[in-house]
Amino acid sequence: MQKATTSEKMDEFLTLYCKWASSSIYTERGIKLLQWSAWLVSRMTKGKYENISSSLRKLYTDLSMMRYVLRLYGFPTAIEGIRSGSWAGGSWEDERIQKLGKIMAWSMAVYYPFEHLAWAKWTMPKLMPKLDANRLSAWSCRCWCVYIFAELLSSCFKIKELEKKLNILQEESSVQNNKMLTKSLDERSVIIHSIYMNKLQILRDIFFAAPCINWSMNQWATNPWLSEAWCNGLSFAEAVVCIHQSLCGLRF
């Protein structure tokens, strides 16, 4: 197999970059990794390089608010998911996956208004003097908890169904001719990739779970259950897995 030239590698990178930049979802994921990376480096440089640490701390908080703005587009996507069932991620034999997709969409349809109001209060406090932004944010995260655990269950059911299909293909491959075997190998490749992507999703949900529970509590801002190190550290780990999962999806 001929090795790719520098020019071909550059073209491949630019194609991948353009796909990434044209998607608001992928853009938000990139900003998320930058946000938690800024927090991590800020924490690591605290006390040694105070100017760097404080600057990165400010960048971390600014990027957090930027992500709230990007999520202002989210509510209609949740409504679409409720109406079409698209959040199940395709058609599945296990009916529970479709039901969990609807639960995920409904949870986000409730999540977004709470989060939007909390963001509006934080950014324009004088316009909404009676609103408690921290409490609104806690309610949004309770909805997010529902989404996370529904998604985790859904991914488990998907893996179970995909592994069943994979076993059937492996049994059939022993009696197929060369042409059918090639098609079977292509199908196996798609299934194996899908299993891997769902395993990554489960890992992301595990990393998400504890911070989400922490942010769901009434006193999350004043008396948090998790320390900042644990909460943000798990968030950073999720962001790294998220970027890897996204790149795997784009390259497949």
Secondary structure, 3 states (H helix, E strand, C coil): CCCCCHHHHHHHHHHHHHHHHCCHHHHHHHHHHHHHHHHHHHHHHCCCCHHHHHHHHHHHHHHHHHHHHHHHHHHHHHHHHHHHCHHHCCCCCCHHHHHHHHHHHHHHHHHHHHHHHHHHHHHCHHHCCCCCHHHHHHHHHHHHHHHHHHHHHHHHHHHHHHHHHHHHHHHHHCCCCHHHHHHHHHHHHHHHHHHHHHHHHHHHHHHHHHHHHHHHCCCCCCCCCCCHHHHHHHHHHHHHHHHHHHHHHHHC
